């Protein structure tokens, strides 16, 4: 109501100002004066209708707002629909955090992590706003972007090769102490680890985490023998 009163006063001021300016610019006949009054009166009616429509919309929005639940009420209702207690949600949150950490660290087999993520997706709690995008989109994109190295590659022996040198190559282990892995994986071809031959094709498997640690420790602890002293 206050706004409408303000509009009426403002319209009156504008009406008088416009008529005065119009009258100052040129002499007006009664018909011209009346036409200007009619135009401004129509403008007032249009503005008043706009204000009434706006006020009606405001009232409707207030009614809608009054009927809305609070955020906490909505979340409690959603949790109840999904049959999840606070303890259930806390356990699911931990499972999501743990798996997300493994995916980012690429710890374990990709297939195993994908299976674990699929199980999270099947849990009704993954539909909660807190989890949906993370479980169904972000973590899946991270897995899709993970290009696994082949479990093993083949290497063709060339003249001058030895298991120590093959294991030392950057494209293999970058650690010569890991040569026993190549030896064990190719026992069908290698009778003596000191004797390998050109054109033999060896399988070079990936090292497990335990093997990496084992042979890295061996490299760190290695101390070459001191040079022999001549008499």
Backbone torsions as a table, in degrees:
resi	resn	phi	psi	omega
1	UNK	NA	-41.8	179.5
2	UNK	-60.8	-40.0	-179.6
3	UNK	-64.6	-39.2	179.4
4	UNK	-64.9	-41.5	177.6
5	UNK	-62.1	-41.2	178.8
6	UNK	-62.2	-39.9	179.2
7	UNK	-63.5	-41.2	179.5
8	UNK	-62.7	-45.1	179.0
9	UNK	-62.6	-44.3	-179.7
10	UNK	-62.3	-40.7	179.2
11	UNK	-63.1	-39.8	178.9
12	UNK	-61.9	-42.0	179.0
13	UNK	-63.8	-44.4	179.6
14	UNK	-64.1	-38.7	-179.8
15	UNK	-61.5	-48.1	-179.0
16	UNK	-65.3	-42.1	-178.7
17	UNK	-63.5	-45.1	-179.2
18	UNK	-63.6	-41.0	-179.6
19	UNK	-66.8	-39.8	179.1
20	UNK	-64.2	-44.6	-179.5
21	UNK	-64.3	-41.7	-179.9
22	UNK	-64.1	-39.2	-179.1
23	UNK	-70.0	-32.9	-179.9
24	UNK	-70.3	-34.0	-176.7
25	UNK	-71.1	-35.6	-179.8
26	UNK	-159.3	157.1	177.1
27	UNK	-68.3	132.9	-178.2
28	UNK	-107.8	140.2	171.9
29	UNK	-80.8	169.0	178.8
30	UNK	-62.0	-40.5	-179.5
31	UNK	-64.0	-41.2	179.0
32	UNK	-65.9	-40.2	178.7
33	UNK	-61.7	-45.6	-178.7
34	UNK	-64.9	-37.9	178.6
35	UNK	-63.6	-39.7	178.4
36	UNK	-66.6	-41.0	177.4
37	UNK	-61.7	-43.1	-180.0
38	UNK	-62.8	-40.6	179.7
39	UNK	-62.8	-46.0	-179.1
40	UNK	-69.5	-32.9	177.2
41	UNK	-65.7	-40.2	177.3
42	UNK	-65.1	-39.0	177.9
43	UNK	-62.4	-40.4	177.8
44	UNK	-61.6	-43.5	-179.2
45	UNK	-61.8	-40.3	179.2
46	UNK	-65.8	-42.8	178.4
47	UNK	-64.5	-40.0	178.7
48	UNK	-63.5	-40.9	178.0
49	UNK	-63.4	-39.7	178.0
50	UNK	-63.4	-42.6	-179.8
51	UNK	-63.9	-42.6	179.8
52	UNK	-63.5	-40.0	178.5
53	UNK	-65.4	-41.0	179.1
54	UNK	-64.0	-43.8	179.6
55	UNK	-63.1	-38.1	178.1
56	UNK	-63.9	-40.6	179.0
57	UNK	-65.9	-40.0	177.8
58	UNK	-61.3	-44.2	179.7
59	UNK	-62.5	-40.0	178.2
60	UNK	-63.5	-42.6	179.2
61	UNK	-64.4	-37.1	177.6
62	UNK	-64.6	-38.0	179.0
63	UNK	-65.9	-41.9	178.5
64	UNK	-63.5	-44.4	-179.8
65	UNK	-60.4	-41.0	-178.9
66	UNK	-63.2	-28.6	-178.3
67	UNK	-89.9	-5.7	-178.4
68	UNK	-77.7	146.9	174.2
69	UNK	-79.5	157.4	173.5
70	UNK	-71.6	163.4	179.3
71	UNK	-58.9	-43.7	-179.3
72	UNK	-63.1	-40.2	178.5
73	UNK	-62.9	-42.2	179.2
74	UNK	-61.9	-44.8	-179.1
75	UNK	-65.6	-39.9	178.4
76	UNK	-63.8	-40.5	178.9
77	UNK	-66.0	-41.4	178.7
78	UNK	-64.0	-43.0	178.6
79	UNK	-60.7	-40.8	179.6
80	UNK	-64.9	-40.3	178.7
81	UNK	-62.0	-34.6	-178.6
82	UNK	-90.3	5.6	178.3
83	UNK	57.3	41.0	-179.6
84	UNK	-117.2	123.8	174.0
85	UNK	-84.5	171.3	177.9
86	UNK	-60.7	-36.7	178.4
87	UNK	-66.5	-39.8	177.5
88	UNK	-61.1	-43.8	-178.3
89	UNK	-65.8	-39.9	179.1
90	UNK	-62.8	-41.7	178.8
91	UNK	-66.3	-40.6	179.4
92	UNK	-65.7	-40.3	178.8
93	UNK	-60.0	-42.5	179.0
94	UNK	-64.5	-41.3	179.0
95	UNK	-62.5	-40.4	178.3
96	UNK	-64.6	-45.6	-179.8
97	UNK	-61.7	-43.2	-178.6
98	UNK	-63.8	-46.2	-178.6
99	UNK	-67.9	-39.0	178.9
100	UNK	-60.7	-40.9	178.0
101	UNK	-63.3	-39.7	179.1
102	UNK	-67.8	-38.9	179.1
103	UNK	-64.7	-44.2	-179.1
104	UNK	-65.9	-36.1	179.2
105	UNK	-84.3	-7.8	-176.6
106	UNK	52.5	48.4	-178.9
107	UNK	-96.0	115.0	-179.9
108	UNK	104.2	-172.0	-179.8
109	UNK	-84.7	137.7	-179.4
110	UNK	-58.8	-41.6	-178.5
111	UNK	-62.1	-39.9	179.4
112	UNK	-66.0	-40.9	179.6
113	UNK	-67.6	-36.2	177.6
114	UNK	-64.8	-41.1	178.8
115	UNK	-63.2	-40.4	178.9
116	UNK	-65.6	-39.5	178.3
117	UNK	-66.4	-38.7	178.1
118	UNK	-61.1	-36.9	178.2
119	UNK	-66.4	-38.4	177.0
120	UNK	-64.3	-40.1	179.7
121	UNK	-62.2	-34.6	-177.9
122	UNK	-76.1	-15.6	178.1
123	UNK	-73.9	132.2	-177.8
124	UNK	-60.2	-27.1	-178.8
125	UNK	-66.8	-18.1	178.6
126	UNK	-66.9	-12.9	178.1
127	UNK	-79.7	-11.6	178.3
128	UNK	-64.5	143.4	-178.7
129	UNK	-54.5	-32.2	-178.9
130	UNK	-62.5	-31.5	-171.3
131	UNK	-110.7	-24.6	-165.3
132	UNK	-55.3	-56.8	-174.9
133	UNK	-64.8	-38.0	-177.9
134	UNK	-66.2	-47.3	-175.7
135	UNK	-74.9	-46.3	-172.4
136	UNK	-86.6	-18.7	-176.6
137	UNK	-122.0	-62.7	-171.7
138	UNK	-62.1	-49.4	-177.7
139	UNK	-68.0	-34.8	177.6
140	UNK	-67.2	-39.3	177.7
141	UNK	-62.9	-39.3	179.2
142	UNK	-63.5	-40.1	177.6
143	UNK	-68.4	-40.7	-179.9
144	UNK	-63.1	-31.6	-178.9
145	UNK	-80.6	-7.6	-178.4
146	UNK	-83.4	108.6	177.6
147	UNK	-96.1	109.1	-178.1
148	UNK	-74.2	140.5	171.7
149	UNK	-70.9	148.5	176.1
150	UNK	-61.2	148.5	-177.6
151	UNK	-62.9	-26.2	175.9
152	UNK	-156.8	154.6	175.2
153	UNK	-124.1	166.4	178.0
154	UNK	-104.0	144.3	178.5
155	UNK	-133.2	129.4	179.1
156	UNK	-94.8	122.4	-176.5
157	UNK	-68.5	138.5	175.5
158	UNK	-118.4	166.9	-178.6
159	UNK	-58.4	133.7	179.0
160	UNK	94.2	-7.6	179.8
161	UNK	-71.4	153.5	169.2
162	UNK	-149.0	159.3	-174.7
163	UNK	-58.5	-38.5	178.5
164	UNK	-58.5	-47.3	-178.4
165	UNK	-70.0	-36.0	179.1
166	UNK	-64.6	-43.9	179.3
167	UNK	-65.2	-28.1	-176.9
168	UNK	-76.7	-18.7	-177.1
169	UNK	-59.0	142.1	-178.7
170	UNK	-62.2	-34.5	-179.0
171	UNK	-74.9	-7.1	177.0
172	UNK	-108.9	-96.5	-174.0
173	UNK	-114.1	-15.4	-174.2
174	UNK	56.4	24.5	-178.4
175	UNK	-149.2	107.2	-177.0
176	UNK	-64.4	-24.1	-178.1
177	UNK	-68.8	-11.0	179.8
178	UNK	-87.5	10.5	-177.7
179	UNK	-58.7	-30.3	-179.9
180	UNK	-60.0	-26.4	179.1
181	UNK	-64.5	-41.3	178.2
182	UNK	-67.3	-41.0	-179.9
183	UNK	-61.2	-47.2	-178.0
184	UNK	-66.8	-31.7	-177.6
185	UNK	-79.5	-9.8	-176.2
186	UNK	-132.4	34.4	-178.8
187	UNK	-62.8	-21.9	178.5
188	UNK	-69.1	-19.8	-179.6
189	UNK	-111.2	-26.0	-173.7
190	UNK	-105.9	109.3	177.0
191	UNK	-87.0	-36.0	179.2
192	UNK	-130.6	120.1	-177.6
193	UNK	-60.4	-14.8	178.2
194	UNK	-89.1	-4.2	-177.1
195	UNK	-127.7	103.9	172.1
196	UNK	-127.7	160.8	-169.5
197	UNK	-132.0	148.2	176.8
198	UNK	-55.3	147.0	178.7
199	UNK	76.9	-3.2	169.0
200	UNK	-68.1	141.6	-180.0
201	UNK	-112.5	114.4	-176.4
202	UNK	-102.9	146.2	170.5
203	UNK	-82.9	130.9	177.2
204	UNK	-114.4	94.0	-176.9
205	UNK	-77.2	158.9	173.3
206	UNK	-68.0	148.6	175.3
207	UNK	-82.6	139.9	171.8
208	UNK	-73.7	166.9	178.3
209	UNK	-60.0	-38.6	179.4
210	UNK	-65.4	-40.8	179.4
211	UNK	-67.2	-41.2	177.9
212	UNK	-57.8	-46.0	-179.1
213	UNK	-65.1	-42.4	-178.5
214	UNK	-60.6	-49.8	-175.0
215	UNK	-79.2	-25.6	173.8
216	UNK	-68.1	-39.2	177.0
217	UNK	-64.0	-39.4	178.5
218	UNK	-62.5	-39.3	179.5
219	UNK	-67.4	-41.1	-179.4
220	UNK	-64.9	-35.8	-175.9
221	UNK	-86.6	-5.3	-176.7
222	UNK	-71.6	131.4	176.2
223	UNK	-127.7	111.1	-178.5
224	UNK	-61.1	147.8	179.4
225	UNK	-65.7	142.4	178.7
226	UNK	-66.5	150.8	179.7
227	UNK	-62.1	145.1	-179.0
228	UNK	-69.2	144.0	179.9
229	UNK	-97.3	128.4	177.2
230	UNK	-72.1	151.5	178.3
231	UNK	-79.5	NA	NA
